[in-house]
Amino acid sequence: MNHGFPGSGLTPATDAAALALPGCYDAVDLYTYDRRISSRVEVARTLAGIEKEHGARPTVVFTDIAERSGARVLCHPYPREVLLAALGTTEEKHLPEMSRRLTGRVPSPDAGARLPIARQELPGLLDDLPILQHRPGDAGPYITAGVGVTTRPDGSGVNMGFYRTLVLGPDEARIFLDPRTDGHRNLLAWLETGRPMPISLFLGSDPALTVVAASRLPAEGDDYEIAARLLGRPVDVGGFPPVPDHATHVITGFVEERDAVEGPFGEFKGYYAEARRSNVLTVTGASATPGAPWPTIVAGARSGLTLMSFQNEYLMFAHLQSLGYQIRSVHYSIRARGEFVAYIETDEPSQELVREAMAFDVRSKVVICGPELANPGQALATYGFTTRTEPYYRKGRVEGERIGLALVIPPDGWPTEY
């Protein structure tokens, strides 16, 4: 049931199908914003204002984009409830269930697979898409929710990842491929052959695929196989690099060896990343499903942080379970940007567990494991602990120390009744 955001200009939607969204979006309240609004800053500013006033970020389809008549934009596309519904699981059981699925077999192709969505080619390429400029200090409009698909030159190593993309014209963009990513490693392999790297960007497919795209997975193998394991069914793909048949928007092109200035860009930590050199992306094709909304993520807002925390949680849980540790839950704090503070709830906390967790996730700054972490402040107030510290590296230099706490000394006495 929609709870409403009085005075916000939002209109409750009847259901996901009415907005051309998959059924998993019925897990949240949906709204439309039907007033004319500019894609340059104003869409993102309006949504941020609603969140500030009402204390929650709704999932909204903006239906009247001033610069792109007839186009619609989906904001806050990946709340936690939608991800869980897309994966066919619940908050209570998703961690052990996803851990079990990760080690399962890749589902066989389904003879009854659905027909692909009918996308239409866009003659204006990127000019025909409602790509937002999210913040005033951003260098321009950015594709932020596009899942980039790359391969090695022989077609192996299919990788999905989120790579921010600055749009400069109908066929020209700059794409930031962090040197630590598999997409960058694939690029180096293509450049060794003397050729630019083909890339596909897709949006509007099964939200479960965004969980895989956001995850730090092994470089070898095929990310679609991991997605199939998590979903429990095959993922039908086509094209090269392959994209899901049911993606509502697809962009194709080549990542060039040459680079150019990209940025500034408002990053997920709440600060602008300075302008830098990033690879030139030459766009060769774009297609969209008529009526389907264009998804976008504001870096550092709840959708992007939810993806980050969600993937950190299930990967850490699966890793520790594979080592034989009995873990009840793993939680990464959204307030700590979804990756820097990890809470691992277990009845058997130990320094060994802390060491394994810190080695698995080297980006974490604080790791706490203990038996009662629903209220971390209370747990730290009442339990004694042992401590592990290691240097914290950022961009190759030491910035203080990481810390791990094992809450191994229970409190004296017994808890009060009220």
N, C-alpha and C positions, 0 to 999 in steps of 0.2 A: 504494500500500500504506500502511495506517495505521501510524504509528510509535508511537502511544500516549503518554499523559501519566500515568505511574504515580502513583497516590495522589490523582488529581485528581477522581475520580468520573465521568470521561468514558468512554463506551462507543463503540468504533468502529462506524460505520454501514456497511452493505453497499454502497450506492450512492445517488446523488442521488434516483432515483425512489422509493426507500423512504422518503424524507423529504419527498416531494411537491415536489421541487426540479427545475428544468430540467437537462438533461444537461450543461450547461457546468460544473456544480458537481462533476462527476466529475474535474475537473482538479485538485482538492485533496482532502486527507484530510478526511473528515466525521465528526463525532461527535454523540452525544446526551448530555444530562445529565438523568437520569431521577429524581433525588431532588426532592421538593417544595421549592420555593424561592420567595421573595417577589419580586414585580416592583418593589417599592420598595427600590432601591439594591442588593439582594442579588445579583441576576443579574449586573449590571455589576461589582460588587465581586468576585464569584467568578471571572469571566473575567479580570479584571485580576490576581488572585492567581495564577491558572494561568500567565499570561504571565510574571509576575515570577519564579515558581519554575522554569519550564521554558525561558524565553527565547524563546518563540514564542506567538502568539495563534492558537488553532485556530478553525475555523469550526464552530459548535456550534448544535444545536437543543435548547433547553431545553423539555422535554416536560410538565412538571408545575408550572404557575404557580399559586401558592396563591390568588391573588385572582381568577383566571379559569379555572375548571375546564374542561378539554378544550382550552384554547388552547395554542399553542406559539410560541416566539420564536426567530428566527434571528439569532444574533450573529456579528459579523465577516463580514457577507454579501458583501463585495466585495473579496476578495484579488485581487492582480494576475493570478494564473493564471486566475481565473474571468472577469475582464474580457477577457483575451486570447482565451480559449476562446469567449466569447459573441460576440466580433467575428470569430471564425474566422481568427485570425492567431497569430503567435508573437512572442516577445520580440525575435528577431533581425531580423524584417522588418516589424514593425508600424508603425514611424514612417514610412518611405517609402510603405507601403501605405495607411495612413490619410490621408496627405497627398494621395495620388493619388485616393482615394475622395472626399475633400472637394470636389474640383473636378469630379467626375463628374456624370452625369445622375441625376435622381431615378428610381429604378426604377418601372416601370409596375405597376399593381395586378395581383395574382396571382389568376387564376381559380380556382386550387386552394387558396386560403387556408384555414387551419384554422378550425374552429368556435370561437367565443369560450368562455372558461372560464365555467362556471355559478356565478356568485356568488349568495349568499343575502342578502336584506336583514336588517339587524340592528335589531330593535325598540328596543334600548337605546342605539343609536348608539355614541358613544365609550365608553360604559360596558361594551360587549360586546367591547372590544378589549384585548389585553394590553400596554398602553402603559407603558413603563418610566420610573421615575425613576432616572436613571443615577448621579448623585452626591449625597452628603448635602447639599451646599449648594444644589442645584437647587431652584427654587421649587415643583417638583412633577413629575409625569410629563410628558415631552416626546415628541412625534413628531419624530424626527430623520432618518429615512430616507424620509420621504414626499416624492415629487416633486410639487411644486405646479404646476398648469397654469392659465395665465391667457391672456386675449386682450384686444384692444381692443374697445370697444363694438360695432364693426361686424363682429366675428368674426375680424379679421385679427390678425397679430402673435402667433400662438400661441407661447407661451414656456413652457419647463420650467425649474424651478429648485428648489433645496433651501432651504426656509424653516422655521426652527425654530418649533415650535408647542406652546405650553404648554396642557395640557388642564385645565380647571377643572370640568367637568361633562359630562353626556351630550351637550349641544348647544352648549356654550360653550367657547371657546378664545381664546388670544391668539397672533397670528402676527406674527413679526418680518420685515418686508419692508424690507431695507436700501435707503435712498434711491438707492444706486448701481445697483440691479438693474432689469432689464426688468419684473419683476413689479410693482415700485413705480411705474414709469412707466405701466404699464397701469392700475394703481389710480387714479392721478391723472386719467387719461382718463375712467374710469367716473364718478369723483366730479364731474367737470365736467358730466356729464349729470344730476346729482342722484340717481344710483342707486348702491347698493353694488356691488362687483365680484364676479361669480360666480367661484368657484374650485373646482377638483377636485384632490384629493390621491390619488396612486396609489402602491401598493407591490407588490412581488412580480412585476413584469413582467420582461422580458428585461434582465439586468444591463447590457447595452450601452447602454440608454436612460439609465442613471444617469451614464454618461460624458458624454452630451450635456447632461443636466440640470446637471452640475457645471461645464460649460464656459462661459467668457465669450465668447459668440457675438454677432454683430451683432444689433441689436434688430429690424431688418426681417426679413421672411420667416417661415418656419414651422419650428420646431425639429424637428418630426417628419420634415420633408423632409431635414434634415441627418442625423437618425438613420437614415433609409432609405438615404442615400448611404453612411454608415459601415458599415451592415449588409449592403448590397448587395441588399436586398429591401424591399418596402413594409412599413410599420407599420400594421396594421389598427387603427383607432380608432373610438370612438363616444361619444355623449353630448355635453354642453356644460358647461364646456369639455371638449374631447375627451380621453379616456383610452384607453390600449391595451386592446384586447379581452381580452388575456391577463393583465392585472393581477389579482392574487389578492385585493387589498384596495383599495377605493375609498371616499373620503369626499368629499362635496359640501357646499357651503355658500356663504356670502357674506361678503366682507371689508367691514366697516362703516367709515364715516368716523370714528366715535368710537373713542377709544383708552382703554386702561386699563393698569395696572401689569403688566409681564411681567418675569420674572427674579427673582433671579440665575440664571445658567446657566453651567455649566462649558464654556468655549469651547475651540477647537482649539489655541490656544497654550498651554494648560495653566493658565489663570487663569480665575476666574469673571468673566463680564460682569455689571456691576452691574444692579440692577433699573432698568427704563426704561419709557417709555410705548410700547406697540405696539398695532396695530390689533386690534379685536375681530373674531373669526371666529365667525359663527353657523352651526352645522352643521345641515344639513337632511336628510342621508341618509348611511348607511354600509352597506357590503356586504362580504362576505368569502366566499372559497372554503372550504368545509368541509375541515378537515385541513391547509390550507396554513399554514406558519409565518409569523408577523409579523416582517418584517425590522426591525432597529434598528441604529443606529450610535452608538457612544460618541464624542462630539466629541473630537478630538485623539488617538484611538486609530488603529490601523493602517488600518481600512477607510476612514474618512473622509480620512485623509492620503493613502492610495493614490489615491483618486478625485481629490484635489487635484493631486498630482504627475503623475498619468497625463494629465489634461487639459492641464496646463501644458506637458508635454513634447510632445504631438502638435501642439498649436496653435503653439508656438514653432517646431518643426521645419517645419511647413507654411508658416508666415510667412516664415522665412528662405529656404527653398527657392524660394518664389514670387518672392523678390527676386534670385534667381540665385546665392545662396551655396551652396557644396558642403559639406553638413553630414553627418557620419557618425552622430552621436547627440546627443540632448539628455537631460540627467538633472537632476531636481530632488530634492534631498536630503530624505528622509523625516525625518531628524534635525532639519532646519531647517523642520519643519512643512509640507513639501511645496510651498512656494512662495517662500521667501525667498532661497535660494541655488541658482543655475542653473549647470550645467556644460555647455558646448557644445563638442563634439569635432569638430574640423575640421583639415584639413591646411593651411588658409589662414587662420589667425587674423589679425584686423586691428582697428584702432580703429573702422573703419566698421561692421564686423559687430557689435562691442560696442555701438556707438551705436544701431543698429537694434534689437538685442535689448532694450536698456534702455528704448527708446521703446515697444516693443511690450508689455512687461510692467513697468508702473510700480510694481508691488508688490514686485518683487525688490529685495533689499538688496545682493546680491553676484552679479555675472555674471562667469564665467571662461570664456574660449574658448582652446583650444589643441589640439595634435595628440595628446596622450597624457594623458587625464584619468581613466583607470581608477583611478589612485591620485592624487587631487588633491594630497595633501601632497607626494608625490614630485615631481609636476610643478612645484609652486611652489618646491621646493627646488632644482631643476636648471635651469629655464627663466628667462630674463630676460623682462621684460614692460613694456608701456606701460600707462598708467592713465588712466581717465576717472572723474570724480566729478560728481555732481549732488546737489542737495538731496533729502533723503528726507522725504516728507510723510506724516504720519499724522493722520487726522481734521482735515485742514486746517492743521496746524501743522508746522513743520520740526523733525524729530528727527534731527539729524546729516546724514550724507551717504551716498548710494548709491555703490558703487564697481564699476567694470568693469575687468577685467584681460585684456589680449590677450597671450598667451604667444608672443611673436614672435622671441625671441632664444634659439636652441637651445643646449644645453650643449656645452662643449668635450669632446673625446675621444670615447670610446665606452663603452657600458655594460659592467659586469663580467658574468662568466659566471654567478656564483652568489653 
